[in-house]
Amino acid sequence: MKTGTDGALKNLELLEPFLAIRTEREYDAAVARLNALVDEVGDNIKDAQYRLIETLSVLIEAYDQEHHSLPDASGIEVLRFLMEEHRLGQKDLPEIGSQGVVSEVLAGRRRLNVRQIQALAARFGVDAGVFIDASRNTRRRRQDRASA
């Protein structure tokens, strides 16, 4: 009995770009292929090629999670890292406020508000979520001090 996959298996090389990603080279090729498909298809889910976009997205995400995951860091640690990378001092962050406000945030005495988080995310080109736990950590420290 022949199945529809018989022909595809004979031409496995044609399917290779849509199989598991095992190396950085395959990863880079998959990202380039995905970008080209997105440029061509956009968000038109009725286009037959859209399913390839979905498949490549899943493969790329799986590879990213396994090979490119970021270590756990608090939002304050992320902010300190970004400040160091960009050679910024406390006075260089008007998105947060005055130098005193930045100092309080970095010391954990003040939490970032939504506007500040959005502004920092836009400035550094990162997801706003990286700064969210800074607010949670500050709240926990206040609760710990209050109960002590």
NORLINNOR-V217396 format. One record per pair of residues at least 24 apart in sequence whose ideal C-beta (glycine too) atoms are under 8 Angstrom apart, sorted by the first residue. I is the first residue (numbers start at 1). J is the second residue. D is the distance in Angstrom with one decimal. If there is no record, write none. Layout:
BEGIN
I,J,D
I,J,D
END
This chain:
BEGIN
18,52,6.6
18,55,5.6
18,56,6.8
18,59,7.5
19,59,7.9
20,59,6.8
21,59,5.2
21,60,6.9
21,62,7.5
21,63,4.3
24,67,7.9
27,60,7.0
27,63,5.3
27,67,7.6
30,56,5.6
30,59,6.1
30,60,5.5
30,63,7.7
31,60,6.2
34,60,6.4
73,130,7.9
74,133,5.5
74,134,6.0
74,137,5.4
75,112,7.1
75,130,6.1
75,131,4.1
75,132,6.1
75,133,4.8
75,134,2.8
75,135,7.1
75,137,7.2
76,105,7.2
76,106,6.2
76,108,6.5
76,134,4.6
76,137,6.8
78,126,7.6
78,130,4.7
78,131,6.6
78,134,7.8
79,105,7.4
79,106,7.0
79,120,7.0
79,131,6.6
79,134,6.8
80,106,6.7
82,120,7.9
82,124,5.1
82,126,7.5
86,124,7.5
93,120,7.7
95,119,3.6
95,120,5.2
95,123,5.8
96,120,7.1
105,134,7.2
108,137,6.5
108,138,5.2
108,141,5.5
109,138,7.3
110,138,6.8
111,135,3.9
111,138,4.1
111,139,6.6
END
